[in-house]
Amino acid sequence: MISRHLNNASESNFTIGYCVGGHDGDPAPNQDGGIRVYQAHHMGNGVSTDHIGFSPVLMQPNQGGATEFNGCVDPGQALVCMRTKEPDGASSLVVVGCLQPTRQDGGSPQNNNLNTKLNALVEAFSKTIKVLPAPNVKETIRDGARIRQIQEKGFEHKHDLLKGIPSSGSMYPLAGLIQKQITGISTATQSFSNIITGSMMAALPGTNFSLGSLLTSLTSSALDEILSSMPVEIAQGTQSMFNLMQSMEVNESGGFNTMGKVDPTTFLTNATSLLKGNQSLGEVVENVKRLQYDTSLFGLDKLGSASFDIPTAFGVIKMSLSPTGQMVNETPEPVQKAIGAFSGLMTSGAGFPSGSLTNMFGSSASVMSSLFDRLPPEKQTIAKNMMEGVIASGTKSRGNLNNLSKAIGTGVNILSMFK
């Protein structure tokens, strides 16, 4: 068949057709990736698509192209084909490329849209394939760990989902879910008073925002206001983008924020104002981008900080947490002095003397001090009381500790000192 195409190439011309077969529901029987191509201007409206033969697909003229096997395009995808004449007068096709048009419904009284008139095209556009659109994401807790699970949208892909947008479906808002950089994650070396808990995150004012949830967040009147202010074809593309964009449901049980907080009333008002009256799909895409990064649209000035009391073994520390996750600790002077005195005792030689009357922990003394800060309040209080019982001046334990330090290396019977 290919040789006949080449032999008659001088009598070839190009034509536009649409894929109506060759996908997973109607594969080419010889598994060569052939496509059923419907030519509206030649075949009319009465043709049965299963009577259309499979046309070969042109590949790159290199080793990769000679061994490559591509999956079929979506049913309804516009194609560029080369039509060749056979010696008997019949013609056949070779698919040489794809077009990426922006398909619209409707039309005018003087110009009916064949997309909605030709049965073969209407059927192809609505035919699903075994491909799922990009899923939504839901944060949850599993076995104590915070994970992100995919949540399928519940429908399979079809060409009708791309109405009003380029058929590639590769526009910026559809390219994936942008996840904010995670900051402020608690680590094993962090002071307990600086650890943010899930209850703290849940107490922050505002709402976690995901761009994919914009469509469901807008009231029906606000959405109508946006779409009715746009040209019909732009409104259709905007609706398609919103339907296909991914959303993320945030679980605030963890001690860090994975999405941005917004004042919902201010943000949705700004979103409506920004998208209202857009005259091109490019303008819509740029404004959707802006809704993700322009914090002036978030209404953060309407959101106050949340305050928390952080208990320690030395008293209460005040923490202020902003909607953006910025944390400020305010330590009262008496608490600061008590912490400083205890820290000095732990890191000095007098506090934990060794045989040379230097700190028994040596260069690691400061690490020991920070380890103490990492304990939760109730454990920190136990450790504080225990250490003070050992190293406080005038106690029997402190006297024994001092005598022990002096005796090391002198040959004195150490056990006799504790009788």
Buried (B, 14 or more C-beta within 10 A) or exposed (E): EEEEBEEBEEEBEEBBBBBBBBBEEBBBEEEEBBBBBBBBEEBEEEBEBEEBEBBBBBBEEEEEEEEEEEEBBBBBBBBBBBBBBBEEEEBBBBBEEBEEEBBBBEEEEEEEBEBEEBEBBBBBBEBBBEEEBBBBBBBEEEEEEBEBEEBEBEEBBBBBBBBBBBBEBEBEBBEEBBEEEEEBEBEEEBBBBBBBBBEBBEEBBBBBBBBBBBBEBBEEEBBEBBBEBBEEBBBBBBBBBBBBBBBBBBBBBBBBBBBBBBBBEBBBBBBBEBBBEBEEBEBBBEBBBBBBEEEEBBBBEBBEBBEBEBBBBBBBBBBBBBBBBEBEEEBEEEBEEBBEEBBEBBBBBBBBBBEEEBBBBEEEBEEBBEBBBBBEBEEBBEBBEEBBEBBEEEEEEBEEBBBBBEBBEEEEEEEEEEE
